[in-house]
Every structure is written in structure tokens, then in C-alpha cells.
Amino acid sequence: MRYELSRQASTKIDDIAAYTDAHFGEAQTEEYLGGLYYSFDLLCDNPKMGRLWDRDKRCYIFRSHYVFYRLFDDHILITDIRNTRQELPTTGNMPP
């Protein structure tokens, strides 16, 4: 299985990179983004490991970010990435 990033998720990754680089430096940015992309690969290997969020969405927590995604037959679509301090949609089941 493979993953795809929505335009929104791709923009969020760029924002995470800019913030992390500005506050923690290049090495920490590379380490964090490497872990984030590794979590996408992990989800491809274990697509149901994220908690069910809504009818067709799942949510996986990577460190301080929620990764929202949808399952398809041959891939997962990363739809959004939000900081755990951000307000989340009111629908779905809140991850513990």
C-alpha cells in the first residue's frame, strides 16, 4: 500500500517544517519530519492502526500532531495534519 498527501496536508507539513526550523533548528526539523514520514509508511503497513474518527476517516497521533487519513483499496490519503493543541472538528471520536 502507498500513501498520498492532500494539498492541505502538504501545506501543513511545510508549516511544520518552517516552525520547527525557526524554533528548534535544521537538525530537529529533519528528525521530526523523518519521523512524520515514517509514520505515513507505518500507516501503509498497518492502515487500521489509527482510531476511527468519522465514518470514513481515521486519526493517528504522531508526537504532537494528529494525522487524519482515509483508507482506499490501494492507498491511504493523508487528508490533514493538526497540532494536538489545535481545536479539532466536533464530529468523530476524540482520540484519548
DRENDOBA-723397 format. One record per atom (N, C-alpha, C): atom name; residue number from 1; x, y, z; residue in one letter. Coordinates in steps of 0.02 Angstrom, whole numbers, plus 50000, padded with zeros to 5 digits. Example, Ala and Ser with C-alpha at 12.3 -4.5 7.8 and 13.67 -1.06 7.14 Angstrom:
SITE atom  nr    c1    c2    c3 rest
SITE    N   1 50660 49716 50390    a
SITE   CA   1 50615 49775 50390    a
SITE    C   1 50660 49835 50390    a
SITE    N   2 50642 49888 50354    s
SITE   CA   2 50684 49947 50357    s
SITE    C   2 50645 50002 50394    s
***
This chain:
SITE atom  nr    c1    c2    c3 rest
SITE    N   1 50042 49941 50000    m
SITE   CA   1 50000 50000 50000    m
SITE    C   1 50045 50062 50000    m
SITE    N   2 50019 50116 49974    r
SITE   CA   2 50056 50179 49971    r
SITE    C   2 50014 50234 50002    r
SITE    N   3 50044 50292 50011    y
SITE   CA   3 50006 50349 50036    y
SITE    C   3 50011 50407 49988    y
SITE    N   4 49960 50450 49991    e
SITE   CA   4 49959 50512 49954    e
SITE    C   4 49943 50568 50004    e
SITE    N   5 49968 50627 49989    l
SITE   CA   5 49955 50685 50031    l
SITE    C   5 49905 50731 49996    l
SITE    N   6 49854 50753 50032    s
SITE   CA   6 49810 50804 50004    s
SITE    C   6 49848 50870 50001    s
SITE    N   7 49823 50917 49965    r
SITE   CA   7 49855 50983 49961    r
SITE    C   7 49858 51014 50031    r
SITE    N   8 49805 51006 50070    q
SITE   CA   8 49803 51033 50137    q
SITE    C   8 49856 51001 50182    q
SITE    N   9 49863 50935 50178    a
SITE   CA   9 49913 50901 50219    a
SITE    C   9 49984 50922 50198    a
SITE    N  10 49995 50929 50134    s
SITE   CA  10 50060 50951 50110    s
SITE    C  10 50078 51021 50135    s
SITE    N  11 50029 51065 50135    t
SITE   CA  11 50039 51133 50161    t
SITE    C  11 50054 51131 50235    t
SITE    N  12 50020 51087 50272    k
SITE   CA  12 50033 51082 50344    k
SITE    C  12 50104 51057 50358    k
SITE    N  13 50128 51011 50317    i
SITE   CA  13 50197 50987 50325    i
SITE    C  13 50246 51044 50314    i
SITE    N  14 50233 51084 50264    d
SITE   CA  14 50276 51142 50252    d
SITE    C  14 50275 51189 50312    d
SITE    N  15 50216 51200 50341    d
SITE   CA  15 50210 51243 50400    d
SITE    C  15 50247 51214 50460    d
SITE    N  16 50241 51148 50470    i
SITE   CA  16 50276 51115 50525    i
SITE    C  16 50352 51123 50515    i
SITE    N  17 50375 51114 50454    a
SITE   CA  17 50447 51120 50439    a
SITE    C  17 50471 51191 50455    a
SITE    N  18 50434 51241 50433    a
SITE   CA  18 50454 51311 50444    a
SITE    C  18 50455 51327 50519    a
SITE    N  19 50404 51306 50555    y
SITE   CA  19 50401 51320 50626    y
SITE    C  19 50458 51285 50664    y
SITE    N  20 50467 51221 50650    t
SITE   CA  20 50518 51182 50685    t
SITE    C  20 50587 51209 50670    t
SITE    N  21 50600 51227 50608    d
SITE   CA  21 50665 51254 50589    d
SITE    C  21 50678 51320 50625    d
SITE    N  22 50627 51363 50628    a
SITE   CA  22 50635 51429 50659    a
SITE    C  22 50646 51424 50735    a
SITE    N  23 50614 51375 50766    h
SITE   CA  23 50617 51370 50839    h
SITE    C  23 50667 51318 50866    h
SITE    N  24 50683 51267 50826    f
SITE   CA  24 50725 51213 50851    f
SITE    C  24 50785 51196 50808    f
SITE    N  25 50789 51224 50748    g
SITE   CA  25 50846 51212 50705    g
SITE    C  25 50837 51158 50653    g
SITE    N  26 50884 51157 50607    e
SITE   CA  26 50880 51113 50549    e
SITE    C  26 50882 51039 50568    e
SITE    N  27 50926 51021 50615    a
SITE   CA  27 50932 50951 50634    a
SITE    C  27 50867 50924 50663    a
SITE    N  28 50836 50963 50706    q
SITE   CA  28 50773 50942 50737    q
SITE    C  28 50717 50938 50684    q
SITE    N  29 50719 50984 50637    t
SITE   CA  29 50669 50984 50583    t
SITE    C  29 50674 50919 50543    t
SITE    N  30 50735 50902 50524    e
SITE   CA  30 50745 50840 50486    e
SITE    C  30 50724 50779 50525    e
SITE    N  31 50740 50778 50589    e
SITE   CA  31 50722 50720 50632    e
SITE    C  31 50646 50715 50638    e
SITE    N  32 50613 50771 50650    y
SITE   CA  32 50540 50769 50659    y
SITE    C  32 50504 50750 50595    y
SITE    N  33 50524 50781 50539    l
SITE   CA  33 50491 50765 50476    l
SITE    C  33 50506 50693 50455    l
SITE    N  34 50566 50669 50469    g
SITE   CA  34 50582 50599 50455    g
SITE    C  34 50535 50552 50492    g
SITE    N  35 50523 50568 50555    g
SITE   CA  35 50477 50528 50595    g
SITE    C  35 50405 50532 50570    g
SITE    N  36 50386 50592 50549    l
SITE   CA  36 50318 50601 50522    l
SITE    C  36 50308 50560 50459    l
SITE    N  37 50356 50563 50413    y
SITE   CA  37 50351 50523 50352    y
SITE    C  37 50356 50448 50367    y
SITE    N  38 50395 50430 50416    y
SITE   CA  38 50398 50360 50437    y
SITE    C  38 50330 50337 50462    y
SITE    N  39 50294 50381 50498    s
SITE   CA  39 50227 50362 50522    s
SITE    C  39 50179 50351 50464    s
SITE    N  40 50188 50388 50409    f
SITE   CA  40 50146 50376 50350    f
SITE    C  40 50159 50306 50322    f
SITE    N  41 50223 50287 50319    d
SITE   CA  41 50240 50220 50295    d
SITE    C  41 50212 50167 50342    d
SITE    N  42 50216 50180 50407    l
SITE   CA  42 50188 50134 50457    l
SITE    C  42 50113 50125 50447    l
SITE    N  43 50079 50179 50433    l
SITE   CA  43 50007 50175 50420    l
SITE    C  43 49992 50136 50356    l
SITE    N  44 50036 50140 50307    c
SITE   CA  44 50026 50100 50246    c
SITE    C  44 50031 50025 50262    c
SITE    N  45 50076 50007 50306    d
SITE   CA  45 50084 49937 50325    d
SITE    C  45 50030 49914 50374    d
SITE    N  46 50002 49961 50412    n
SITE   CA  46 49951 49945 50462    n
SITE    C  46 49895 49997 50458    n
SITE    N  47 49857 49997 50404    p
SITE   CA  47 49810 50052 50391    p
SITE    C  47 49755 50061 50443    p
SITE    N  48 49740 50010 50481    k
SITE   CA  48 49687 50017 50531    k
SITE    C  48 49713 50033 50600    k
SITE    N  49 49777 50049 50605    m
SITE   CA  49 49805 50063 50672    m
SITE    C  49 49781 50129 50699    m
SITE    N  50 49762 50176 50656    g
SITE   CA  50 49734 50238 50679    g
SITE    C  50 49663 50228 50704    g
SITE    N  51 49643 50268 50752    r
SITE   CA  51 49575 50262 50778    r
SITE    C  51 49524 50289 50728    r
SITE    N  52 49466 50257 50728    l
SITE   CA  52 49412 50281 50685    l
SITE    C  52 49391 50349 50710    l
SITE    N  53 49390 50398 50665    w
SITE   CA  53 49372 50466 50683    w
SITE    C  53 49301 50482 50662    w
SITE    N  54 49285 50466 50602    d
SITE   CA  54 49219 50478 50574    d
SITE    C  54 49204 50419 50529    d
SITE    N  55 49150 50421 50493    r
SITE   CA  55 49129 50364 50453    r
SITE    C  55 49186 50336 50409    r
SITE    N  56 49222 50380 50376    d
SITE   CA  56 49274 50355 50331    d
SITE    C  56 49343 50385 50345    d
SITE    N  57 49351 50414 50403    k
SITE   CA  57 49416 50444 50421    k
SITE    C  57 49445 50409 50482    k
SITE    N  58 49511 50409 50484    r
SITE   CA  58 49546 50383 50543    r
SITE    C  58 49595 50437 50567    r
SITE    N  59 49617 50429 50628    c
SITE   CA  59 49663 50477 50658    c
SITE    C  59 49719 50439 50694    c
SITE    N  60 49779 50458 50679    y
SITE   CA  60 49839 50429 50710    y
SITE    C  60 49877 50487 50742    y
SITE    N  61 49904 50475 50801    i
SITE   CA  61 49941 50528 50836    i
SITE    C  61 50016 50515 50828    i
SITE    N  62 50050 50563 50798    f
SITE   CA  62 50123 50563 50795    f
SITE    C  62 50148 50621 50837    f
SITE    N  63 50179 50605 50892    r
SITE   CA  63 50206 50654 50939    r
SITE    C  63 50155 50709 50954    r
SITE    N  64 50165 50768 50928    s
SITE   CA  64 50118 50823 50945    s
SITE    C  64 50072 50840 50886    s
SITE    N  65 50060 50791 50842    h
SITE   CA  65 50016 50804 50785    h
SITE    C  65 49967 50746 50774    h
SITE    N  66 49906 50765 50758    y
SITE   CA  66 49856 50718 50735    y
SITE    C  66 49863 50711 50660    y
SITE    N  67 49864 50650 50636    v
SITE   CA  67 49867 50636 50564    v
SITE    C  67 49799 50605 50546    v
SITE    N  68 49761 50641 50505    f
SITE   CA  68 49696 50616 50483    f
SITE    C  68 49705 50586 50414    f
SITE    N  69 49673 50528 50403    y
SITE   CA  69 49680 50495 50339    y
SITE    C  69 49618 50453 50323    y
SITE    N  70 49613 50437 50259    r
SITE   CA  70 49559 50394 50233    r
SITE    C  70 49590 50332 50201    r
SITE    N  71 49556 50277 50209    l
SITE   CA  71 49578 50214 50179    l
SITE    C  71 49545 50203 50111    l
SITE    N  72 49585 50181 50063    f
SITE   CA  72 49560 50160 49998    f
SITE    C  72 49588 50091 49985    f
SITE    N  73 49565 50058 49932    d
SITE   CA  73 49587 49990 49919    d
SITE    C  73 49662 49984 49910    d
SITE    N  74 49693 50032 49876    d
SITE   CA  74 49764 50025 49860    d
SITE    C  74 49808 50079 49891    d
SITE    N  75 49779 50125 49930    h
SITE   CA  75 49819 50178 49960    h
SITE    C  75 49782 50210 50019    h
SITE    N  76 49818 50251 50056    i
SITE   CA  76 49786 50293 50105    i
SITE    C  76 49797 50365 50084    i
SITE    N  77 49749 50407 50099    l
SITE   CA  77 49754 50478 50083    l
SITE    C  77 49761 50516 50149    l
SITE    N  78 49818 50548 50160    i
SITE   CA  78 49827 50591 50218    i
SITE    C  78 49790 50655 50203    i
SITE    N  79 49736 50668 50240    t
SITE   CA  79 49692 50724 50224    t
SITE    C  79 49710 50788 50262    t
SITE    N  80 49736 50780 50323    d
SITE   CA  80 49751 50839 50364    d
SITE    C  80 49800 50819 50419    d
SITE    N  81 49836 50868 50443    i
SITE   CA  81 49882 50859 50499    i
SITE    C  81 49871 50919 50544    i
SITE    N  82 49857 50907 50608    r
SITE   CA  82 49845 50962 50654    r
SITE    C  82 49884 50952 50718    r
SITE    N  83 49907 51007 50745    n
SITE   CA  83 49941 51005 50809    n
SITE    C  83 49892 50983 50863    n
SITE    N  84 49915 50946 50911    t
SITE   CA  84 49870 50922 50964    t
SITE    C  84 49842 50978 51006    t
SITE    N  85 49870 51038 51001    r
SITE   CA  85 49843 51096 51037    r
SITE    C  85 49790 51133 50998    r
SITE    N  86 49781 51116 50935    q
SITE   CA  86 49731 51148 50894    q
SITE    C  86 49662 51120 50908    q
SITE    N  87 49612 51161 50896    e
SITE   CA  87 49543 51138 50903    e
SITE    C  87 49529 51088 50847    e
SITE    N  88 49495 51035 50865    l
SITE   CA  88 49480 50983 50817    l
SITE    C  88 49407 50987 50797    l
SITE    N  89 49389 50957 50740    p
SITE   CA  89 49319 50956 50720    p
SITE    C  89 49276 50924 50775    p
SITE    N  90 49214 50944 50778    t
SITE   CA  90 49170 50918 50831    t
SITE    C  90 49142 50849 50814    t
SITE    N  91 49145 50828 50751    t
SITE   CA  91 49121 50762 50733    t
SITE    C  91 49176 50711 50744    t
SITE    N  92 49156 50650 50753    g
SITE   CA  92 49204 50596 50762    g
SITE    C  92 49219 50584 50835    g
SITE    N  93 49260 50535 50846    n
SITE   CA  93 49279 50515 50914    n
SITE    C  93 49347 50544 50930    n
SITE    N  94 49351 50581 50983    m
SITE   CA  94 49414 50612 51003    m
SITE    C  94 49463 50558 51025    m
SITE    N  95 49523 50556 50997    p
SITE   CA  95 49573 50509 51020    p
SITE    C  95 49592 50523 51092    p
SITE    N  96 49606 50471 51131    p
SITE   CA  96 49625 50484 51201    p
SITE    C  96 49692 50517 51207    p
***
